[in-house]
Amino acid sequence: MKITEVNTYHVRPRWGFVEILTDDGYSGWGEAVLEGHCDTVLACVQEMKTYLIGRDPQQIEDIWNVLYRAGFYRGGGVLMSAISGIDQALWDIKGKYFGVPAWQLMGGRCHDKMRVYSWIGGDRPSDVGADALEKKNAGFTAIKMNATEELQMVDSYAKIDAVLERVAAVRETCGKYFGIAIDFHGRVHKPMAKILAKKLEEFDPMFIEEPVLCENMELFPEIAAACNIPIATGERLFSIYDFKRLLQIGGVDIVQPDLSHAGGLTSVKKIASMAEAYDVALAPHCPLGPIALASCLNVDATCYNAVIQEQSIGIHYNVGASVLDYVKNPEDFRFVDGWVELPHIPGIGVEINKPLVLSENEDPHEWKNPLWRHEDGSVAEW
């Protein structure tokens, strides 16, 4: 079996798909995108095509290392996102070839199903109490919400109080044991992060996410010492070496590698095992599309420390198209009482609606991250 074609597609709302074809009729799909940089990542996939055409797609580990190591320069969001989409497509082909879900080829499952959470609110959250109750009534047992709007390095306590009021509304409407994950989104700097984390303790959050940016990962132990809330991070880390440094520094309880940014199934499985050795949980980042979600679930299935899975159905980013629009097996992504079944069809576990993909690619999206500014005109972290 040899790789004969590598195709890339822009699909709304902000994703990029990779399709790899073989000479004996197999096809594999991956999701290669760095949000806001889709053109760049898909161009990188095409640049890597030289290393792929004519190769046996089942030699996933060797292909991964060629793409990572043979180019001399390595790591970073663009290169790793391109590798991620290719890796997902190769696992999709391999599962289809053997007639089993990818997780069967990765050691088999150690979970029967995975807990999932749903997003509420938006970039500037409001009415989150009602939103959370709606998700609870739909069967979810946990939600995630953005914590703050723009926040200067040292800012007003009025903004802190606004966060506390929103989280209090969720706790009040959904009860004591409903899971609340609070995403600081890297918008908060150390001086305010310590204050906010300490004050959020009374609401017993499931975790706080990115209390400070990972470029300041040496601060996580200091944030952890300021509160008794699990800390999650990792969506902006791209390799096992990034996560090695994070775990050695400490202070983090949950790692959140993204299957479309951190090297695909091959790499994230290794990240998860490394985290397990540090007694750290796994909760993959996934505000993306169906291929990324299916990839996450395959890795989750095989990882003892996988605890909960993010998914983007209903998220505020998904305007114009959403996860299930691109799949022909939407029933496999049905959430029941806050859980989802593991992929069961051969490959990654998603049947792609290719006509819709082709249609979307005729008019490519140009999604970009919002540009926020503080009142004084300086750029704010989005």
C-alpha positions as CSV (number, residue, x, y, z in Angstrom):
1,M,0.0,0.0,0.0
2,K,1.4,3.4,-1.0
3,I,0.2,7.0,-0.5
4,T,-0.8,8.5,-3.8
5,E,-2.5,11.8,-3.0
6,V,-2.6,14.4,-0.2
7,N,-5.4,16.9,-0.4
8,T,-6.3,19.8,1.9
9,Y,-9.5,21.7,2.4
10,H,-10.8,24.8,4.2
11,V,-14.1,24.1,6.0
12,R,-16.2,26.5,8.1
13,P,-16.3,27.8,10.7
14,R,-12.5,27.8,11.1
15,W,-11.1,24.4,10.4
16,G,-8.8,22.7,7.9
17,F,-9.1,19.0,6.8
18,V,-6.5,16.7,5.3
19,E,-7.3,13.8,3.0
20,I,-4.7,11.1,2.3
21,L,-5.4,8.5,-0.5
22,T,-3.7,5.2,-1.2
23,D,-3.2,3.2,-4.4
24,D,-5.5,0.4,-3.1
25,G,-8.5,2.6,-2.4
26,Y,-8.1,3.6,1.2
27,S,-8.6,7.1,2.4
28,G,-7.8,8.8,5.7
29,W,-9.0,12.1,7.1
30,G,-7.2,14.4,9.5
31,E,-7.9,17.9,10.9
32,A,-4.8,20.2,10.5
33,V,-5.5,23.7,11.6
34,L,-4.1,26.3,14.0
35,E,-7.1,28.6,14.6
36,G,-6.6,31.9,12.7
37,H,-3.7,30.4,10.6
38,C,-5.5,27.8,8.5
39,D,-3.9,28.9,5.2
40,T,-0.4,28.6,6.7
41,V,-1.0,25.1,8.2
42,L,-2.6,23.7,5.0
43,A,0.3,25.1,3.0
44,C,2.7,23.4,5.4
45,V,0.8,20.1,4.8
46,Q,1.3,20.5,1.1
47,E,5.0,21.3,1.6
48,M,5.3,18.0,3.6
49,K,3.7,16.0,0.7
50,T,7.2,15.3,-0.7
51,Y,7.9,13.0,2.3
52,L,4.5,11.3,2.0
53,I,3.9,10.3,-1.7
54,G,5.0,6.7,-2.3
55,R,5.3,5.9,1.4
56,D,3.5,3.0,3.1
57,P,0.9,4.8,5.3
58,Q,1.1,2.1,7.9
59,Q,4.6,3.2,9.0
60,I,3.1,5.9,11.2
61,E,5.9,6.2,13.7
62,D,8.6,6.5,11.0
63,I,6.6,9.0,9.0
64,W,6.0,11.0,12.1
65,N,9.7,11.2,12.9
66,V,10.6,12.0,9.3
67,L,8.2,15.0,9.3
68,Y,9.4,16.1,12.7
69,R,13.1,15.6,12.5
70,A,14.1,15.6,8.9
71,G,13.3,19.3,8.4
72,F,15.9,20.3,10.9
73,Y,13.7,23.1,12.4
74,R,11.0,21.6,14.5
75,G,8.1,22.3,16.9
76,G,5.8,25.3,17.0
77,G,2.2,25.7,16.2
78,V,2.3,25.6,12.4
79,L,4.6,22.6,11.8
80,M,3.1,20.5,14.6
81,S,-0.5,21.3,13.5
82,A,0.4,20.1,10.0
83,I,2.0,16.9,11.4
84,S,-1.1,16.4,13.6
85,G,-3.5,16.4,10.7
86,I,-1.3,14.0,8.7
87,D,-1.0,11.7,11.7
88,Q,-4.7,11.5,12.2
89,A,-5.3,10.6,8.6
90,L,-2.6,7.8,8.8
91,W,-4.3,6.3,11.8
92,D,-7.6,6.5,10.0
93,I,-6.2,4.5,7.1
94,K,-4.6,2.0,9.4
95,G,-7.8,1.3,11.3
96,K,-9.7,1.0,8.1
97,Y,-7.1,-1.5,6.7
98,F,-7.4,-3.7,9.8
99,G,-11.2,-3.2,10.1
100,V,-11.0,-1.8,13.7
101,P,-11.1,1.5,15.5
102,A,-7.7,3.2,15.9
103,W,-7.8,2.7,19.7
104,Q,-7.7,-1.1,19.2
105,L,-4.3,-0.6,17.5
106,M,-3.0,1.6,20.3
107,G,-3.3,-0.9,23.1
108,G,-7.1,-1.3,23.4
109,R,-9.5,0.6,25.6
110,C,-9.3,1.0,29.4
111,H,-12.6,3.1,29.5
112,D,-16.0,2.0,28.2
113,K,-17.1,5.6,27.5
114,M,-15.9,9.2,28.1
115,R,-17.3,12.0,30.1
116,V,-17.7,15.2,28.1
117,Y,-18.4,18.8,29.0
118,S,-20.1,21.6,27.1
119,W,-19.2,25.3,26.6
120,I,-21.5,28.0,27.9
121,G,-21.4,31.8,27.4
122,G,-19.1,33.4,24.9
123,D,-15.9,35.3,24.8
124,R,-17.5,37.8,27.1
125,P,-19.8,35.6,29.1
126,S,-23.2,36.6,30.4
127,D,-26.4,34.8,31.5
128,V,-24.3,31.8,32.3
129,G,-26.6,30.6,35.0
130,A,-29.4,30.0,32.6
131,D,-27.0,28.6,30.0
132,A,-25.5,26.1,32.5
133,L,-29.0,25.0,33.6
134,E,-29.9,24.3,30.0
135,K,-26.9,22.1,29.6
136,K,-27.6,20.3,32.8
137,N,-31.2,19.7,31.7
138,A,-29.7,18.3,28.4
139,G,-27.8,15.7,30.5
140,F,-24.4,17.2,30.9
141,T,-22.7,17.0,34.3
142,A,-20.1,19.7,33.6
143,I,-19.6,22.9,31.6
144,K,-16.7,25.2,30.8
145,M,-16.9,29.0,30.7
146,N,-14.6,31.9,30.0
147,A,-13.8,33.7,33.3
148,T,-13.0,37.2,32.4
149,E,-13.1,39.9,29.7
150,E,-10.0,42.0,29.1
151,L,-7.9,42.2,32.2
152,Q,-4.8,44.4,32.7
153,M,-1.8,43.0,34.6
154,V,-3.1,44.8,37.6
155,D,-6.8,45.7,37.2
156,S,-10.0,46.6,39.1
157,Y,-11.5,44.4,41.7
158,A,-14.8,45.2,40.0
159,K,-13.8,42.8,37.2
160,I,-12.9,40.1,39.8
161,D,-16.3,40.5,41.4
162,A,-18.0,40.2,38.0
163,V,-16.3,36.8,37.6
164,L,-17.4,35.7,41.0
165,E,-21.0,36.7,40.3
166,R,-21.0,34.7,37.1
167,V,-19.6,31.5,38.7
168,A,-21.9,31.9,41.7
169,A,-24.9,32.0,39.2
170,V,-23.8,28.6,37.7
171,R,-23.3,27.1,41.1
172,E,-26.6,28.3,42.4
173,T,-28.6,27.1,39.4
174,C,-26.9,23.8,38.9
175,G,-26.1,22.6,42.4
176,K,-23.1,21.8,44.6
177,Y,-21.7,18.9,42.6
178,F,-22.2,20.1,39.0
179,G,-18.8,20.4,37.3
180,I,-17.6,24.0,36.6
181,A,-14.4,24.5,34.6
182,I,-13.3,28.1,34.4
183,D,-11.0,29.2,31.5
184,F,-8.8,32.1,32.3
185,H,-7.8,31.8,28.6
186,G,-4.4,33.4,29.2
187,R,-6.1,36.7,29.7
188,V,-5.0,37.0,33.3
189,H,-1.5,37.8,34.5
190,K,0.1,36.7,37.7
191,P,-0.9,39.5,40.0
192,M,-4.6,39.1,39.3
193,A,-4.5,35.4,38.7
194,K,-3.5,34.7,42.3
195,I,-6.3,36.9,43.6
196,L,-8.9,35.4,41.3
197,A,-7.9,31.8,41.9
198,K,-8.0,32.2,45.7
199,K,-11.5,33.9,45.5
200,L,-12.9,31.1,43.3
201,E,-12.2,28.4,45.8
202,E,-15.6,28.9,47.5
203,F,-17.3,27.6,44.4
204,D,-15.4,24.3,44.2
205,P,-14.5,24.5,40.5
206,M,-13.6,21.3,38.6
207,F,-10.5,23.1,37.4
208,I,-9.2,26.5,36.3
209,E,-7.6,26.6,32.9
210,E,-4.6,28.6,31.7
211,P,-4.5,30.8,34.8
212,V,-1.4,32.3,33.2
213,L,0.1,31.6,29.8
214,C,2.3,28.6,29.3
215,E,5.2,30.9,28.3
216,N,5.2,31.7,32.0
217,M,4.9,28.1,33.1
218,E,7.4,28.6,35.9
219,L,4.6,30.5,37.7
220,F,2.2,27.6,37.9
221,P,3.6,26.4,41.3
222,E,3.0,29.9,42.7
223,I,-0.6,30.0,41.4
224,A,-1.1,26.5,42.8
225,A,0.2,27.6,46.2
226,A,-2.4,30.4,46.2
227,C,-5.5,28.2,45.9
228,N,-6.8,24.7,46.3
229,I,-8.2,24.2,42.8
230,P,-6.9,21.8,40.2
231,I,-5.0,23.7,37.4
232,A,-5.3,22.7,33.8
233,T,-3.2,23.9,30.8
234,G,-1.5,22.8,27.6
235,E,-3.5,23.9,24.6
236,R,-0.7,26.1,23.5
237,L,2.1,23.5,23.9
238,F,3.1,21.5,20.9
239,S,5.4,18.6,21.7
240,I,6.4,16.1,24.3
241,Y,9.3,18.3,25.1
242,D,7.1,21.3,25.9
243,F,5.1,19.0,28.2
244,K,8.2,17.6,29.7
245,R,9.2,21.0,30.9
246,L,5.7,21.7,32.2
247,L,5.6,18.5,34.2
248,Q,9.1,19.0,35.6
249,I,8.2,22.5,36.8
250,G,5.0,21.2,38.4
251,G,1.9,23.0,39.8
252,V,-0.4,21.5,37.1
253,D,-2.9,18.8,37.7
254,I,-4.5,18.3,34.2
255,V,-2.7,18.5,30.9
256,Q,-4.7,19.5,27.8
257,P,-2.8,18.7,24.6
258,D,-4.7,19.4,21.4
259,L,-4.8,16.5,19.0
260,S,-4.7,19.0,16.1
261,H,-1.8,21.0,17.5
262,A,0.5,18.6,19.5
263,G,1.4,16.0,16.9
264,G,-1.8,13.9,16.5
265,L,-2.5,10.6,18.1
266,T,1.1,9.4,18.0
267,S,2.4,12.3,20.1
268,V,-0.5,12.9,22.4
269,K,-0.5,9.2,23.5
270,K,3.1,9.7,24.6
271,I,2.2,13.0,26.4
272,A,-0.6,11.3,28.2
273,S,1.7,8.5,29.4
274,M,4.3,11.0,30.5
275,A,1.7,12.9,32.5
276,E,0.5,9.6,34.1
277,A,4.0,9.1,35.5
278,Y,3.6,12.5,37.3
279,D,0.1,11.6,38.6
280,V,-1.4,14.2,36.3
281,A,-4.7,13.8,34.5
282,L,-5.5,14.1,30.8
283,A,-8.3,16.2,29.3
284,P,-7.6,16.9,25.6
285,H,-8.3,20.4,24.3
286,C,-10.8,20.3,21.4
287,P,-12.9,23.3,20.4
288,L,-12.6,22.0,16.8
289,G,-14.3,19.7,14.4
290,P,-15.4,16.1,14.1
291,I,-12.1,14.6,13.1
292,A,-10.2,16.2,16.0
293,L,-12.9,15.1,18.4
294,A,-12.9,11.5,17.1
295,S,-9.1,11.5,17.4
296,C,-9.3,12.7,21.0
297,L,-11.7,9.9,21.9
298,N,-9.4,7.3,20.4
299,V,-6.5,8.5,22.6
300,D,-8.8,8.9,25.6
301,A,-9.9,5.3,25.2
302,T,-6.4,4.0,25.8
303,C,-5.3,6.4,28.6
304,Y,-5.9,5.5,32.2
305,N,-5.5,9.2,33.2
306,A,-8.1,10.5,30.7
307,V,-10.8,12.1,32.8
308,I,-13.0,14.3,30.6
309,Q,-13.2,15.4,27.0
310,E,-13.9,18.9,25.6
311,Q,-16.1,19.1,22.5
312,S,-17.4,22.1,20.5
313,I,-21.0,21.2,19.6
314,G,-22.8,24.4,20.5
315,I,-19.7,26.5,21.1
316,H,-19.9,30.2,20.3
317,Y,-17.2,29.9,17.6
318,N,-19.2,27.6,15.4
319,V,-21.0,30.1,13.1
320,G,-22.2,28.9,9.7
321,A,-21.3,25.3,10.2
322,S,-20.8,22.9,13.1
323,V,-19.3,19.6,14.0
324,L,-22.1,17.3,12.9
325,D,-22.6,19.0,9.6
326,Y,-19.5,17.3,8.2
327,V,-20.3,13.7,9.4
328,K,-22.5,11.0,8.0
329,N,-22.6,9.1,11.3
330,P,-23.9,11.8,13.7
331,E,-25.4,9.2,15.9
332,D,-21.9,8.1,17.0
333,F,-21.4,11.6,18.6
334,R,-24.6,11.5,20.7
335,F,-24.1,12.5,24.3
336,V,-26.1,10.6,26.9
337,D,-26.1,11.8,30.5
338,G,-22.9,13.7,29.9
339,W,-21.1,10.7,28.3
340,V,-20.1,9.7,24.8
341,E,-19.5,6.2,23.5
342,L,-16.0,5.3,22.1
343,P,-15.6,5.3,18.3
344,H,-16.6,1.9,17.0
345,I,-16.3,2.1,13.2
346,P,-12.9,1.3,11.6
347,G,-10.4,4.1,11.6
348,I,-10.7,7.3,13.5
349,G,-14.5,6.8,13.7
350,V,-15.9,9.5,11.5
351,E,-17.5,9.2,8.1
352,I,-16.9,12.5,6.4
353,N,-19.5,14.3,4.2
354,K,-17.1,14.9,1.4
355,P,-19.5,16.8,-0.9
356,L,-20.0,19.4,1.8
357,V,-16.2,19.6,2.3
358,L,-15.6,20.2,-1.4
359,S,-18.4,22.8,-1.4
360,E,-16.9,24.7,1.5
361,N,-13.5,24.6,0.0
362,E,-14.7,26.5,-3.1
363,D,-15.2,29.6,-0.9
364,P,-12.5,29.3,1.7
365,H,-13.0,30.8,5.1
366,E,-10.6,33.5,6.4
367,W,-11.4,33.2,10.2
368,K,-9.1,35.3,12.4
369,N,-8.9,35.7,16.1
370,P,-10.6,38.8,17.5
371,L,-8.4,41.8,18.3
372,W,-9.1,43.2,21.7
373,R,-7.7,46.3,23.3
374,H,-7.6,47.7,26.8
375,E,-9.2,51.0,27.6
376,D,-5.8,52.7,27.3
377,G,-5.4,51.4,23.8
378,S,-2.8,48.6,24.5
379,V,-3.4,45.1,23.0
380,A,-5.3,42.8,25.3
381,E,-5.0,39.0,25.5
382,W,-8.0,37.4,23.7
